[in-house]
């Protein structure tokens, strides 16, 4: 109905993007709040509950009917049971988020992985709209991906599908926070690019943004960028061999580089093709609203399935 909305929260390590989303994916109202991760997982959980409750109250006061709640969190998520299994950024370990939301708000709720729900939103509403097989890759501080087939995200047996950043592309290479060496994330994430440029240039405050802005004038920046593009191409061509998608949607902070990223990445992936079919490579369309919109879509799917 036209007055239905979903309460949606996209929970990050430092901040939460929160919204009331209509069933067609349009945002009626949005807010931003600190996550309060430094106060511990209990404080984060209570913060989520209070904000969600407040948004539901806002909807009712505006004459709208909140019908469900969708929450997106980082880490490993058991979507079937609504449990945040492990989210290091916010300190969650086996937190039954869905149950807590349903008990507090009296509304059906769904819990999803932040990148996976972002992928669902991009596949249904954004840059992958109209395509049946979509891979959404978020390249920011870390790297993760979501396979979406016919608008449905693939979770994996343990809720850990899509860890693209931990494909080892350079065996024995740069150490990764996961404990391995040579992971894609340790070479081609925005954090890794900034760190590599800082190491080679001597500019201790360097970021990936500095690298992108210096490519035309600084051979060190060009070297670092080329290393990252080659690693990304190796990781993404592996993903294409596994998933054979028709479109690859690139999101996250690094995707804001636009053609500076897409053009050389496409060229390097094409060099690596054998029997694979090259996917169309596009920049994500929904920006930082994808998490809330995807969380809302997941909640609506859950609502439909439980009728």
C-alpha positions as CSV (number, residue, x, y, z in Angstrom):
1,X,0.0,0.0,0.0
2,X,1.1,3.6,-0.6
3,X,1.5,4.3,3.1
4,X,3.7,1.3,3.9
5,X,7.4,1.9,4.8
6,X,10.3,-0.2,6.0
7,X,12.6,0.8,8.8
8,X,16.1,0.3,7.5
9,X,19.5,0.6,9.2
10,X,22.9,0.1,7.6
11,X,25.3,-0.3,10.5
12,X,29.0,0.5,10.0
13,X,32.0,0.6,12.3
14,X,31.6,4.3,13.0
15,X,28.3,5.4,11.7
16,X,24.8,4.2,10.8
17,X,22.8,5.2,7.8
18,X,19.1,5.0,8.8
19,X,16.0,5.5,6.7
20,X,12.3,4.9,6.1
21,X,12.1,3.2,2.7
22,X,9.0,2.7,0.6
23,X,8.4,-0.7,-1.0
24,X,9.5,0.7,-4.4
25,X,12.9,1.6,-3.0
26,X,12.4,5.3,-2.6
27,X,13.6,6.9,0.6
28,X,11.0,8.8,2.5
29,X,13.2,10.0,5.4
30,X,16.8,9.4,6.3
31,X,19.1,10.0,9.3
32,X,22.7,9.4,10.4
33,X,23.8,8.3,13.8
34,X,27.1,7.2,15.4
35,X,27.4,3.5,16.0
36,X,29.0,3.8,19.4
37,X,31.2,0.8,18.8
38,X,33.7,1.9,21.4
39,X,31.1,1.4,24.1
40,X,30.8,-2.3,23.3
41,X,28.4,-4.6,21.5
42,X,25.7,-4.2,24.1
43,X,25.6,-0.5,23.6
44,X,25.6,-0.9,19.8
45,X,22.6,-3.3,20.1
46,X,20.7,-0.9,22.3
47,X,21.5,2.0,20.0
48,X,20.2,0.0,17.0
49,X,17.0,-0.8,18.9
50,X,16.4,2.8,20.0
51,X,17.0,4.3,16.5
52,X,14.8,1.7,14.9
53,X,12.0,2.3,17.4
54,X,12.4,6.0,16.9
55,X,12.1,5.7,13.1
56,X,9.0,3.5,13.5
57,X,7.5,6.2,15.7
58,X,8.4,8.9,13.2
59,X,6.6,6.9,10.4
60,X,3.4,6.5,12.5
61,X,3.4,10.2,13.4
62,X,3.6,11.0,9.7
63,X,0.6,8.8,9.0
64,X,2.7,5.9,7.5
65,X,2.6,2.2,8.4
66,X,5.9,0.6,9.3
67,X,5.5,-3.0,8.1
68,X,9.0,-4.4,8.7
69,X,12.6,-3.7,9.8
70,X,15.7,-4.4,7.8
71,X,19.2,-4.3,9.4
72,X,22.5,-4.6,7.6
73,X,25.7,-5.3,9.5
74,X,29.3,-6.1,8.5
75,X,31.0,-9.4,9.1
76,X,29.6,-12.9,9.1
77,X,25.8,-13.0,9.2
78,X,23.4,-15.9,9.6
79,X,20.5,-14.4,7.7
80,X,18.3,-17.5,8.0
81,X,18.3,-17.1,11.8
82,X,18.9,-13.4,12.0
83,X,22.1,-13.6,14.0
84,X,25.2,-11.4,13.7
85,X,27.7,-14.3,14.0
86,X,30.9,-12.1,13.9
87,X,31.2,-8.4,13.2
88,X,34.6,-7.2,14.3
89,X,33.9,-3.5,13.5
90,X,31.1,-3.4,16.1
91,X,32.1,-6.2,18.4
92,X,29.2,-8.6,17.6
93,X,29.5,-12.3,18.4
94,X,26.4,-14.4,18.0
95,X,24.0,-11.5,18.6
96,X,20.4,-12.4,17.8
97,X,19.7,-9.0,16.2
98,X,16.4,-10.1,14.5
99,X,14.9,-11.5,17.6
100,X,15.8,-8.4,19.6
101,X,14.3,-6.1,17.0
102,X,11.1,-8.1,16.8
103,X,10.7,-8.2,20.5
104,X,11.3,-4.4,20.9
105,X,9.3,-3.1,17.9
106,X,6.7,-5.9,17.4
107,X,7.5,-5.9,13.7
108,X,8.9,-8.7,11.5
109,X,12.6,-8.1,10.9
110,X,15.4,-9.3,8.6
111,X,19.2,-9.1,9.2
112,X,21.7,-9.1,6.3
113,X,25.3,-8.6,5.4
114,X,26.1,-5.0,4.5
115,X,27.7,-5.7,1.1
116,X,25.2,-8.4,0.2
117,X,22.2,-6.1,0.8
118,X,24.0,-3.4,-1.1
119,X,24.4,-5.9,-4.0
120,X,20.7,-6.7,-3.9
121,X,19.8,-3.1,-4.1
122,X,22.2,-2.5,-7.0
123,X,20.9,-5.6,-8.8
124,X,17.2,-4.7,-8.4
125,X,17.2,-0.9,-8.3
126,X,20.6,0.3,-9.5
127,X,23.4,-0.3,-12.0
128,X,22.5,-4.0,-12.4
129,X,18.8,-3.5,-12.9
130,X,17.4,-5.8,-15.6
131,X,20.2,-8.3,-15.3
132,X,19.8,-11.8,-13.9
133,X,23.4,-12.5,-12.8
134,X,25.1,-9.6,-11.0
135,X,28.3,-9.5,-9.0
136,X,28.6,-6.4,-6.8
137,X,32.1,-5.7,-5.5
138,X,32.6,-3.1,-2.8
139,X,36.2,-1.7,-2.9
140,X,36.9,0.6,0.0
141,X,38.8,0.1,3.3
142,X,38.3,-3.6,2.6
143,X,37.1,-5.6,-0.4
144,X,34.0,-7.8,-0.4
145,X,31.5,-8.9,-3.0
146,X,28.0,-10.2,-3.4
147,X,26.6,-12.6,-6.0
148,X,23.0,-11.8,-6.8
149,X,21.0,-14.1,-9.0
150,X,17.5,-13.1,-10.1
151,X,17.5,-10.5,-7.4
152,X,18.4,-12.9,-4.6
153,X,21.8,-12.7,-2.8
154,X,23.8,-15.8,-2.3
155,X,24.8,-16.3,1.4
156,X,26.9,-19.5,1.4
157,X,26.7,-22.4,3.8
158,X,28.0,-20.3,6.8
159,X,26.9,-16.8,5.9
160,X,30.4,-16.0,4.7
161,X,30.1,-16.0,0.9
162,X,31.6,-13.1,-1.0
163,X,34.9,-12.6,0.7
164,X,36.5,-11.6,-2.5
165,X,39.2,-9.6,-0.7
166,X,40.6,-12.7,0.7
167,X,41.4,-14.5,-2.5
168,X,45.2,-14.8,-2.5
169,X,46.4,-13.1,-5.6
170,X,50.1,-12.7,-4.6
171,X,51.2,-15.8,-2.6
172,X,53.6,-14.7,0.1
173,X,52.8,-11.1,-0.5
174,X,51.8,-8.2,1.8
175,X,50.4,-9.4,5.1
176,X,46.6,-9.2,5.5
177,X,44.7,-8.5,8.7
178,X,43.1,-11.9,8.2
179,X,46.4,-13.6,8.9
180,X,47.3,-14.6,5.3
181,X,49.7,-12.9,2.9
182,X,49.0,-11.6,-0.6
183,X,45.2,-11.3,-0.3
184,X,43.5,-9.0,-2.8
185,X,42.5,-6.7,0.1
186,X,46.1,-6.4,1.2
187,X,47.1,-5.0,-2.2
188,X,44.1,-3.3,-3.9
189,X,41.9,-1.9,-1.2
190,X,41.9,1.8,-0.6
191,X,43.7,1.3,2.7
192,X,46.4,-0.9,1.0
193,X,46.8,1.5,-1.9
194,X,47.3,4.5,0.5
195,X,49.8,2.5,2.7
196,X,51.8,1.3,-0.3
197,X,52.1,4.9,-1.7
198,X,53.1,6.2,1.8
199,X,55.8,3.5,1.9
200,X,57.2,4.3,-1.5
201,X,56.8,8.1,-1.5
202,X,57.7,8.9,2.1
203,X,54.4,10.7,2.6
204,X,53.1,9.1,5.8
205,X,49.7,10.7,5.5
206,X,49.1,9.5,1.9
207,X,45.7,8.0,0.9
208,X,44.3,6.3,-2.1
209,X,42.7,9.6,-3.0
210,X,46.2,11.1,-3.3
211,X,47.3,8.3,-5.6
212,X,44.3,8.8,-7.9
213,X,44.9,12.6,-8.0
214,X,48.7,12.1,-8.7
215,X,48.6,9.5,-11.5
216,X,49.3,12.0,-14.3
217,X,52.2,13.6,-12.6
218,X,53.8,11.1,-10.2
219,X,55.4,7.9,-11.5
220,X,55.2,6.4,-8.0
221,X,51.5,6.9,-7.9
222,X,51.2,5.3,-11.4
223,X,53.2,2.3,-10.2
224,X,51.0,1.8,-7.1
225,X,47.8,2.2,-9.1
226,X,49.0,-0.2,-11.7
227,X,49.9,-2.8,-9.1
228,X,46.4,-2.4,-7.6
229,X,44.7,-2.7,-11.0
230,X,46.6,-5.8,-11.9
231,X,45.7,-7.4,-8.5
232,X,42.0,-6.4,-8.9
233,X,42.0,-7.9,-12.4
234,X,43.4,-11.2,-11.1
235,X,40.8,-11.4,-8.3
236,X,37.9,-10.4,-10.5
237,X,38.8,-12.7,-13.4
238,X,38.8,-15.5,-10.8
239,X,35.4,-14.4,-9.6
240,X,34.2,-14.3,-13.2
241,X,35.5,-17.9,-13.8
242,X,33.5,-19.0,-10.8
243,X,30.3,-17.1,-11.3
244,X,30.0,-16.1,-15.0
245,X,28.0,-13.0,-14.4
246,X,26.7,-10.6,-17.0
247,X,27.5,-7.5,-15.1
248,X,30.1,-6.5,-12.6
249,X,29.0,-3.5,-10.5
250,X,31.8,-1.7,-8.7
251,X,31.0,0.3,-5.5
252,X,32.8,1.5,-2.4
253,X,35.1,4.5,-2.1
254,X,37.6,3.4,-4.8
255,X,34.8,3.2,-7.4
256,X,34.5,7.0,-7.1
257,X,37.7,7.1,-9.3
258,X,35.3,6.4,-12.2
259,X,37.0,5.7,-15.5
260,X,40.4,6.0,-13.9
261,X,39.5,2.7,-12.3
262,X,37.1,1.2,-14.8
263,X,39.1,1.7,-18.0
264,X,42.4,0.1,-17.0
265,X,40.6,-2.6,-15.0
266,X,38.5,-3.6,-18.1
267,X,41.7,-3.7,-20.2
268,X,43.6,-5.8,-17.7
269,X,40.7,-8.2,-17.3
270,X,40.3,-8.6,-21.1
271,X,44.0,-9.5,-21.3
272,X,43.3,-12.4,-18.9
273,X,40.4,-13.8,-20.8
274,X,40.6,-17.3,-22.2
275,X,37.2,-19.0,-22.5
276,X,35.5,-16.7,-20.0
277,X,32.8,-14.3,-21.1
278,X,33.7,-10.7,-20.2
279,X,31.1,-9.1,-18.0
280,X,30.0,-5.5,-18.5
281,X,31.8,-3.4,-15.8
282,X,29.8,-0.5,-14.4
283,X,30.0,1.9,-11.5
284,X,27.4,1.5,-8.7
285,X,24.5,3.8,-9.1
286,X,23.0,4.1,-5.6
287,X,25.9,5.5,-3.6
288,X,25.7,5.2,0.1
289,X,21.9,4.6,0.0
290,X,22.4,1.1,-1.3
291,X,22.7,-0.5,2.2
292,X,19.4,1.0,3.5
293,X,17.6,0.2,0.3
294,X,18.9,-3.3,0.3
295,X,18.1,-3.9,3.9
296,X,14.5,-2.7,3.2
297,X,14.3,-5.1,0.2
298,X,15.5,-8.0,2.4
299,X,12.9,-7.2,5.0
300,X,10.1,-7.1,2.4
301,X,11.3,-10.5,1.1
302,X,11.3,-11.9,4.6
303,X,7.8,-10.4,5.2
304,X,6.5,-12.1,2.0
305,X,8.1,-15.4,2.8
306,X,6.6,-15.5,6.3
307,X,3.0,-14.6,5.4
